Amino acid sequence: MTDDKIVVMFKFRPSSHSDDFTLIATYQTVEDAGKAQAALDKLLKDMEEHPESYDTDWSPEEAQVSAAGNQVTFAVYSAGFLDDVESVVEKTAKPETVNCYTNYQELTITVKLPKGLTPQTAMLVLDKEEAEAIKWLTETIGTPKIAEGADGEQTYEWFYSGDEIYWDGCLNIGFEFQVDEKENWAVEG
């Protein structure tokens, strides 16, 4: 009888505490972004070939890498095991910014207001929740784009990109604002 040993390796799936993580790195040039994308692709290939060398809770096949202009985006479902990815993004080419988001969203948030009403005056005449929402949007995102409608209304539009703030008809912006209960509000994403 021989003393053969069986070695079994387990790679655990992300826990219920995992989220969709999106890392967005912005570089000075398209070429630098291309270098970073190639380095991330190389990292994922090495992770496939040598999984024991990495401390992650996700597999390389689950990750998505893309580049658009001078930005590189990396997305994966994880409990936050992104150290190797962040290291490659930082070392390959010096990024101008690196932002990591949880459950990344891009939203267009609009509110229709009577003509001549500014966001500041709207906060005085609208109900408390709408006023607080406009205040949060203006302070967090900035000045809205304003479009004038033929019906005498103005549409204020904010473009949001970042961590998840909207689900089930509700904006979670320091308080729960039920957008779907307001006729003059809309969120598209």
C-alpha positions in Angstrom: 0.0 0.0 0.0 1.3 3.5 -0.9 1.0 6.7 1.0 -0.4 8.7 -1.8 -1.8 12.0 -0.7 -4.7 13.7 -2.3 -4.6 17.5 -2.2 -7.9 19.2 -2.8 -8.0 23.0 -3.3 -11.1 25.0 -2.8 -11.8 28.4 -4.1 -14.8 29.9 -2.2 -17.4 31.9 -3.8 -18.1 35.5 -2.6 -20.2 35.6 0.5 -23.6 37.3 0.9 -21.6 40.3 1.9 -20.3 40.7 -1.7 -21.3 43.4 -4.1 -20.6 44.3 -7.7 -17.4 46.4 -7.6 -16.5 48.7 -10.4 -13.0 50.3 -10.5 -12.6 53.2 -13.0 -9.2 54.6 -13.6 -8.7 57.8 -15.7 -5.4 58.4 -17.4 -3.9 61.4 -19.2 -3.8 59.6 -22.5 -5.6 56.9 -24.5 -2.2 55.2 -24.8 -1.8 55.0 -21.0 -5.3 53.6 -20.7 -4.4 51.0 -23.3 -1.3 50.0 -21.3 -3.4 49.6 -18.2 -6.0 47.5 -20.0 -3.3 45.2 -21.3 -1.7 44.9 -17.9 -5.1 44.0 -16.4 -5.7 41.4 -19.1 -2.2 40.0 -18.3 -3.0 39.8 -14.6 -6.3 37.9 -15.3 -4.4 35.4 -17.5 -1.8 34.9 -14.8 -4.6 34.4 -12.2 -6.1 31.7 -14.4 -2.7 29.9 -14.7 -1.6 30.4 -11.1 -4.8 30.8 -8.9 -2.9 29.8 -5.8 -0.8 32.9 -6.0 -3.7 35.3 -5.5 -5.9 36.0 -2.5 -9.3 36.7 -4.2 -12.8 35.4 -3.8 -13.6 35.6 -7.5 -12.3 33.9 -10.6 -10.7 35.7 -13.6 -13.5 34.6 -15.9 -16.0 36.6 -13.9 -14.1 39.9 -14.2 -14.7 42.4 -17.0 -12.1 44.8 -18.3 -12.8 47.5 -20.8 -11.3 50.8 -22.0 -13.1 53.8 -23.5 -10.9 56.8 -24.4 -8.6 57.5 -21.5 -10.6 55.4 -19.0 -10.2 51.8 -18.0 -13.0 50.0 -16.2 -12.7 46.8 -14.2 -15.8 45.1 -12.8 -16.3 42.0 -10.7 -18.6 40.5 -8.0 -16.6 40.3 -4.8 -16.3 41.0 -1.1 -13.7 43.6 -2.0 -10.6 41.5 -2.9 -9.2 44.0 -5.4 -5.7 44.7 -4.1 -3.9 43.1 -7.0 -6.1 44.9 -9.5 -5.6 48.3 -7.8 -1.8 47.7 -7.7 -1.7 47.0 -11.5 -3.9 50.0 -12.3 -1.6 52.3 -10.2 1.8 50.9 -11.4 1.2 50.4 -15.1 0.7 54.1 -15.9 0.1 56.9 -13.4 -3.7 57.4 -13.3 -5.1 60.9 -12.8 -7.9 59.3 -10.7 -8.9 55.9 -9.5 -12.4 55.4 -8.1 -13.9 52.2 -6.8 -17.7 52.0 -6.6 -20.1 49.5 -5.0 -23.0 48.5 -7.3 -22.1 51.2 -9.8 -24.9 53.2 -11.3 -25.2 55.8 -14.0 -28.5 57.7 -13.6 -30.4 60.6 -15.2 -32.5 62.2 -12.5 -35.1 64.8 -13.6 -37.6 67.0 -12.0 -40.2 69.2 -13.8 -40.8 72.6 -12.2 -42.9 75.6 -13.2 -41.1 78.1 -15.5 -39.0 80.6 -13.7 -38.5 78.5 -10.6 -34.8 78.0 -9.8 -33.5 75.1 -7.7 -33.0 77.5 -4.8 -36.6 78.9 -5.0 -38.0 75.5 -5.6 -36.6 74.4 -2.3 -38.8 77.1 -0.7 -42.1 76.1 -2.4 -41.8 72.3 -2.7 -42.5 69.8 0.0 -39.7 69.0 2.4 -38.6 65.8 0.7 -38.4 67.3 -2.7 -36.5 70.3 -1.4 -34.0 68.0 0.4 -33.6 65.9 -2.8 -32.9 69.0 -4.9 -30.4 70.2 -2.3 -28.6 66.8 -2.2 -28.5 66.5 -6.0 -27.1 70.1 -6.3 -24.5 69.7 -3.6 -23.4 66.2 -4.6 -23.6 66.4 -8.4 -23.7 70.1 -9.2 -25.8 72.5 -11.1 -28.5 70.8 -13.2 -28.9 71.0 -16.9 -32.1 73.0 -17.5 -34.4 72.4 -20.5 -37.5 74.5 -21.2 -40.6 72.7 -22.3 -43.4 74.0 -24.6 -45.9 73.5 -21.7 -44.3 76.2 -19.6 -42.4 73.9 -17.4 -38.6 73.6 -16.9 -36.9 70.2 -16.6 -33.9 70.1 -14.3 -31.6 67.2 -15.1 -28.7 65.7 -13.1 -26.4 63.0 -14.4 -25.2 60.8 -11.6 -22.4 58.1 -11.7 -21.2 56.3 -8.6 -22.3 53.9 -5.8 -25.8 52.6 -6.0 -28.4 55.1 -4.7 -31.5 54.1 -6.6 -33.6 50.9 -6.4 -37.3 50.0 -6.2 -38.4 53.5 -7.2 -36.5 55.0 -4.3 -33.5 57.4 -4.2 -31.4 56.7 -1.1 -29.7 60.0 -0.6 -29.3 60.3 3.2 -33.0 59.5 3.4 -35.4 57.4 1.3 -37.0 59.6 -1.3 -39.9 57.7 -3.1 -39.4 59.1 -6.6 -42.1 56.8 -8.1 -44.7 58.6 -5.9 -43.9 62.0 -7.5 -45.5 62.8 -10.8 -42.8 65.5 -11.6 -39.8 63.3 -10.9 -38.1 60.6 -13.0 -35.0 58.4 -12.7 -33.6 56.6 -15.7 -30.5 54.4 -15.6 
